[in-house]
């Protein structure tokens, strides 16, 4: 796999080395068991896969290349490069300006851009409408288009579905940049609909089986369907694609459920004419990180700390998985850890910050901590979190001693 040139301060001499050692010993990614880092009075369980994925490293490399190659030009990003505040703050410090926020609200007016400026498309991609707006200004997007190739793969699959008269069902979050972009591309190919979870898939089944009225369909899926969608004629052939950062297991559950719906309606012999198999649109990196998290959760631990941007979809799904088993704290940096007794963390369900005390167990001979991160979090940040936690324990081994054991 390609090695990307990203700033060295995003990598870690400890965490990144552990990851590379695991990768060299398991190049085919068959082993999802976690790495145990035994410091003595505290042990860390590190996921087999976590941190920057291919798409994120590709985006970061191109963004910093744009800064380096265009010292005298205005450089704009459509919105956040990735969902990590440290990376985005660093890009802004180097003069890159954001045109929109993550919800698509305008920060810089299009009329302020000129044909001499540089524009970067973030890893999530963008809509056809925005692409046309950029072109009308006289700007080109090819050189610094950092759209993740796995997102583009979803768009290609959507196009293929539309060409074959299938309606495209998108499993995603309506307001997420990637889902907005995917909907725009799929809508140009055929009728499209965004659903957020299995409950909405169950509602859609009732629509397909003729048990729900058109008015109810349009009410529930308001602003999430193609303008010309016809529930009588456009739901007889469907295929499912996804926002690549959603839980892969949820996308598969939705696809399997809707497949059974078509079997109910059209019979086992005929369902393939009405349901398209699109499972290859699942992002391998998202799937690997989620499988690695499940591998973590097979081990016993006292708590989990998940590091990443608070608006990161893939990170929130890792938090979701961990929450099912043990106390979990979602933080974006080591600064959120105030002391051995208090930690500030994010409740992504209610979109608010919280502060908890007593997060580290008292009077235990050995404390076990699950530590992982989302796909847009630099290893260096995870390393800082590990260092902060280590500082609260006595009589521990050094990181050098831990590395020595892994290398030899």
C-alpha positions in Angstrom: 0.0 0.0 0.0 1.2 3.5 -0.8 3.2 5.4 1.9 2.0 9.0 2.3 4.1 12.0 3.1 2.3 13.5 6.1 3.8 15.9 8.8 6.0 13.9 11.2 4.4 15.5 14.2 1.2 13.5 13.4 3.1 10.3 13.9 4.3 8.8 17.2 7.6 7.1 18.0 5.7 4.8 20.3 2.2 4.1 19.1 3.1 4.2 15.4 5.9 1.8 16.0 3.6 -0.6 17.8 1.2 -0.5 14.9 3.9 -1.1 12.3 5.2 -4.1 14.2 1.7 -5.6 14.4 1.2 -4.9 10.7 4.5 -6.5 9.7 3.6 -9.6 11.7 0.1 -9.8 10.2 0.2 -8.3 6.6 -3.0 -9.9 5.6 -5.0 -8.5 8.6 -6.2 -11.9 9.8 -5.6 -11.2 13.5 -7.9 -8.7 15.2 -6.8 -9.5 18.8 -5.6 -6.3 20.6 -2.0 -5.5 21.6 -1.4 -5.7 25.4 1.0 -3.1 26.7 1.9 -4.2 30.2 3.4 -1.3 32.1 3.0 -3.0 35.5 0.3 -1.3 37.6 -1.5 -0.2 34.5 -2.1 -2.2 31.3 -3.3 -0.8 28.0 -5.2 -2.8 25.4 -4.5 -1.2 22.0 -6.7 -2.0 19.0 -5.1 -3.9 16.1 -6.4 -1.2 13.7 -7.0 2.4 14.5 -6.0 6.0 13.6 -5.4 7.4 10.1 -6.7 5.4 7.3 -5.7 5.5 3.6 -8.3 8.2 2.7 -7.3 10.5 5.6 -3.5 10.2 4.9 -4.2 10.9 1.2 -6.2 14.0 2.1 -3.6 15.3 4.5 -0.7 14.7 2.1 -2.5 16.7 -0.7 -3.6 19.5 1.6 0.0 20.2 2.9 1.3 19.8 -0.7 -1.1 22.5 -1.7 0.3 24.8 0.9 3.9 24.0 0.0 3.3 24.5 -3.8 1.3 27.7 -3.6 3.0 30.1 -1.2 1.6 33.2 -2.9 -2.0 32.2 -3.6 -5.2 32.0 -1.5 -5.9 28.4 -0.6 -9.5 27.4 0.4 -10.9 24.2 1.7 -14.6 23.5 1.0 -15.1 22.5 4.7 -13.1 20.7 7.3 -10.5 18.5 5.8 -11.3 15.6 8.1 -13.2 15.5 11.4 -10.3 16.3 13.7 -9.9 19.7 15.3 -6.1 19.4 15.7 -5.5 18.7 12.0 -8.0 21.4 10.9 -6.5 24.0 13.3 -3.0 23.3 11.9 -4.2 23.7 8.3 -5.8 27.1 9.3 -2.6 28.2 11.0 -0.9 27.6 7.6 -3.3 30.0 5.9 -5.9 27.6 4.6 -9.5 29.0 4.9 -12.7 27.1 5.1 -15.5 28.1 2.7 -18.3 26.3 4.6 -18.8 24.7 8.0 -19.6 21.0 8.3 -23.3 21.5 7.9 -22.9 23.3 4.6 -23.5 26.8 5.9 -21.4 29.5 4.0 -18.5 31.1 5.8 -16.8 32.7 2.8 -19.0 34.1 0.0 -18.3 32.4 -3.4 -17.9 35.9 -5.0 -14.8 36.4 -2.9 -13.0 33.6 -4.8 -11.1 34.2 -8.0 -9.8 31.9 -10.8 -6.3 32.4 -9.4 -7.2 30.8 -6.1 -6.6 27.2 -5.0 -9.4 25.0 -3.8 -9.2 21.7 -2.0 -12.0 19.1 -1.9 -12.1 17.4 1.4 -11.9 13.6 2.0 -15.7 13.4 2.2 -16.1 14.7 -1.4 -18.7 17.3 -2.4 -21.9 17.7 -4.3 -22.3 18.1 -8.0 -23.9 21.5 -7.3 -20.8 22.7 -5.6 -18.6 21.2 -8.2 -20.5 23.3 -10.8 -20.2 26.4 -8.7 -16.4 25.9 -8.5 -16.2 25.5 -12.2 -18.3 28.6 -12.9 -15.7 30.6 -11.0 -13.0 29.3 -13.3 -11.4 27.1 -10.6 -10.3 23.5 -11.2 -10.5 20.7 -8.6 -8.5 17.9 -10.1 -5.1 18.7 -8.6 -6.2 18.9 -4.9 -9.3 16.8 -4.9 -8.8 14.6 -1.8 -12.1 12.7 -2.0 -11.5 9.3 -0.5 -11.3 6.6 -3.2 -13.8 4.5 -1.1 -16.3 7.3 -1.2 -15.9 7.5 -5.0 -16.4 3.7 -5.1 -19.8 4.2 -3.5 -20.6 6.9 -6.1 -19.7 4.5 -8.9 -21.9 1.8 -7.4 -24.7 4.3 -7.1 -24.3 5.2 -10.8 -24.4 1.5 -11.8 -27.6 1.0 -9.8 -29.2 4.0 -11.4 -28.2 2.9 -14.9 -30.0 -0.4 -14.2 -33.2 1.3 -13.0 -32.6 0.5 -9.3 -33.5 3.1 -6.7 -30.5 3.9 -4.5 -31.0 3.5 -0.7 -28.2 5.3 1.2 -27.5 4.3 4.7 -26.1 7.5 6.3 -26.6 10.6 8.3 -28.6 13.2 6.3 -26.4 16.2 7.3 -23.0 14.6 7.1 -20.9 16.0 4.3 -20.2 12.6 2.8 -23.9 11.6 2.7 -24.8 15.0 1.2 -22.2 14.4 -1.5 -23.3 10.8 -2.1 -26.9 11.7 -2.4 -26.1 14.4 -5.0 -24.1 12.0 -7.1 -26.7 9.2 -6.8 -29.6 11.5 -7.4 -28.1 12.3 -10.8 -28.2 8.6 -11.7 -31.5 7.5 -10.3 -34.1 7.9 -7.6 -32.4 8.1 -4.2 -33.4 7.9 -0.5 -31.4 8.3 2.7 -32.2 6.1 5.7 -30.5 6.4 9.0 -31.0 3.0 10.7 -32.7 -0.4 10.8 -35.9 1.2 12.2 -36.3 3.3 9.1 -35.6 0.2 7.0 -38.5 -1.5 8.8 -40.7 1.5 8.0 -39.5 1.4 4.4 -40.6 -2.3 4.2 -44.1 -1.2 5.2 -44.0 1.3 2.3 -42.7 -1.4 -0.2 -45.4 -3.8 0.9 -48.1 -1.2 0.4 -49.0 -0.8 4.1 -48.0 2.9 4.4 -49.4 5.8 2.6 -47.5 8.1 0.3 -48.1 11.1 2.6 -46.6 9.2 5.5 -43.6 8.2 3.4 -43.0 11.9 2.4 -43.4 13.0 6.0 -41.0 10.6 7.5 -38.3 11.0 4.8 -38.7 14.7 4.4 -35.7 16.3 2.5 -34.1 12.8 2.1 -35.5 11.7 -1.2 -35.2 12.6 -4.9 -37.7 15.2 -6.0 -39.3 12.9 -8.6 -39.4 9.7 -6.5 -42.5 7.6 -6.9 -43.1 5.1 -4.2 -45.3 3.0 -6.4 -42.9 2.7 -9.3 -39.5 3.4 -7.8 -39.4 0.9 -4.9 -39.8 -2.3 -6.9 -36.0 -2.4 -7.6 -33.6 -1.2 -4.9 -29.9 -1.4 -3.9 -28.2 -0.3 -0.7 -25.0 1.8 -0.4 -23.6 3.6 2.6 -21.8 6.5 4.1 -18.4 4.8 4.5 -18.0 5.8 8.2 -21.3 4.1 9.3 -21.1 0.8 11.2 -20.5 -1.8 8.6 -22.6 -4.3 10.5 -25.6 -1.9 10.5 -25.3 -1.4 6.8 -25.2 -5.1 6.3 -28.2 -5.6 8.6 -30.2 -3.1 6.6 -29.2 -4.6 3.3 -30.1 -8.1 4.5 -33.4 -6.9 5.9 -34.4 -5.2 2.6 -33.4 -8.3 0.7 -35.8 -10.3 2.8 -38.4 -7.7 2.1 -38.1 -8.2 -1.6 -38.2 -12.0 -1.2 -41.5 -11.5 0.7 -42.9 -9.4 -2.1 -41.5 -11.1 -5.2 -40.6 -14.6 -4.1 -37.2 -16.3 -3.7 -36.9 -17.1 -7.4 -37.4 -13.5 -8.5 -35.9 -11.3 -5.8 -32.6 -10.8 -7.6 -34.5 -8.8 -10.2 -35.6 -6.5 -7.4 -32.6 -6.3 -5.0 -29.0 -5.6 -6.0 -26.0 -7.0 -4.0 -23.8 -4.0 -3.2 -21.9 -5.3 -0.2 -18.5 -4.3 -1.8 -19.2 -0.6 -1.1 -18.3 -1.1 2.6 -15.0 0.7 3.4 -12.3 -1.7 4.3 -10.7 0.7 6.8 -13.9 1.4 8.6 -14.6 -2.3 8.7 -11.1 -3.1 10.0 -11.4 -0.5 12.8 -14.8 -1.8 13.8 -13.6 -5.4 13.7 -10.6 -4.5 15.8 -12.8 -2.8 18.3 -14.9 -6.0 18.6 -11.6 -7.8 19.1 -10.7 -5.4 22.0 -14.1 -6.0 23.6 -13.4 -9.7 23.9 -10.8 -8.8 26.6 -11.7 -7.7 30.1 -10.9 -4.1 31.0 -11.9 -1.4 33.6 -12.7 1.4 31.1 -12.3 2.5 27.5 -10.9 5.8 26.2 -11.7 6.6 22.6 -9.8 9.6 21.0 -11.1 11.6 18.1 -13.0 14.6 16.8 -16.4 15.1 18.4 -18.1 15.4 15.0 -16.4 12.3 13.7 -18.9 9.7 12.6 -16.6 6.7 12.6 -15.2 7.6 16.0 -18.7 7.8 17.5 -19.5 4.3 16.2 -16.4 3.0 18.0 -17.6 4.7 21.2 -21.0 3.1 20.6 -19.5 -0.4 20.5 -17.4 0.2 23.6 -20.3 1.6 25.6 -22.1 -1.7 25.3 -19.6 -3.4 27.4 -17.8 -1.0 29.8 -17.5 2.7 30.9 -16.3 4.6 27.9 -14.9 8.2 27.6 -14.8 10.0 24.3 -12.1 12.7 24.3 -10.4 14.7 21.6 -7.0 15.2 23.3 -5.0 14.6 26.5 -6.1 18.0 27.7 -9.5 16.6 28.5 -7.9 14.5 31.3 -7.7 16.9 34.2 -6.4 14.5 36.9 -6.4 10.9 38.0 -9.9 11.6 39.3 -11.5 13.9 36.7 -12.0 13.6 33.0 -13.9 15.8 30.5 -15.6 13.8 27.7 -18.2 14.1 25.0 -21.7 12.6 25.1 -22.3 12.2 21.4 -25.8 10.9 21.9 -26.9 14.3 23.3 -24.1 16.4 21.7 -22.7 17.9 24.8 -19.6 17.9 27.0 -19.6 16.2 30.4 -17.2 15.9 33.3 -16.8 12.7 35.3 -15.0 11.9 38.5 -13.6 8.5 39.6 -13.1 7.3 36.0 -9.9 5.4 37.1 -10.7 2.6 39.6 -9.3 2.9 43.1 -7.2 0.4 45.1 -6.6 -2.0 42.2 -3.3 -3.8 41.8 -3.6 -3.6 38.0 -5.8 -1.2 36.1 -6.7 -2.2 32.5 -7.5 0.5 30.0 -8.8 0.0 26.4 -7.3 2.8 24.3 -8.2 3.4 20.6 -9.1 6.2 18.2 -11.0 7.1 15.1 -9.8 7.1 11.6 -9.0 10.9 11.6 -7.0 11.0 14.8 -3.2 11.3 14.6 -1.2 8.6 16.5 0.7 11.4 18.3 -2.5 12.5 20.0 -3.1 8.9 21.2 0.4 8.8 22.5 -0.2 12.0 24.5 -3.3 10.5 26.1 -1.3 7.4 27.0 1.5 9.5 28.5 -1.0 11.5 30.6 -2.6 8.3 32.0 0.8 6.8 32.7 1.7 9.8 34.8 -1.0 8.8 37.4 0.6 5.4 38.1 3.8 4.6 40.0 6.4 1.9 39.6 5.7 1.5 35.9 7.9 0.3 33.0 9.2 2.8 30.5 7.9 3.0 26.9 11.4 2.1 25.9 11.2 -1.2 27.8 7.9 -2.0 26.3 9.2 -1.4 22.7 12.3 -3.5 23.5 10.0 -6.5 24.3 8.1 -6.1 21.0 11.2 -5.6 18.9 13.0 -8.6 20.4 
